[in-house]
Each structure stands twice: as structure tokens, then as C-alpha cells.
Amino acid sequence: MALAGMAAAGGYLRVMTFYLQDSPGMTPLRGIVPAPAGGRGPGNAPASGRLTARWGARTPLLVSGAAITAGAGLLTGLSGTTSSTLLVG
């Protein structure tokens, strides 16, 4: 599950960078808007360890799996006119 989460996060960063450069017509420098999202992994690692120690592995995995599924569901509504502020958050 952790491998799938890391692959999803890496895929998100790569796909969103290309999407922002292509569809809205941003320059390559502006297309790296989601790049700071890559820094959340090391920042969230200690919190993840504490959650797992407190509730075991099953609950955090279920919550993260549900969040990944919900995020993928939200990405299905993208089009060429989707606002970049909606994408980046």
C-alpha cells in the first residue's frame, strides 16, 4: 500500500507538471507549481510513524487508501479549461 501511495504521489507530480504546461499554456517555469508538494513526504513521515504506533497499521492504511481513491475520483473531471488554482489548491 505504501508503494502504491508513493507511486500515486510521484505520478501526480509528473502528470500535473505536464498538464499545467500543456493545457493552460503555462511556461515551464510556471508549470512547476506542484513541485513543493514533493516536500510533504519527509515532513509527514514522523506523523505517519506516530499514527501507526498509536492505532496500528490498518487504520492509517484505510484512511490513506480512501484519500487516494477520492483524489483520483476528483481528477477525472479535469478538462483543458480547469483553473490551475483549483488543481493546486
Buried (B, 14 or more C-beta within 10 A) or exposed (E): EEEEBEEBBEEBBEEBBEBBBEBBEBEEEEBBBBEEBEEEEEEEEEEEEEBBEEEEEEEBBEEBEEEBEEEEEEBEEBEEEBEBEEBEE
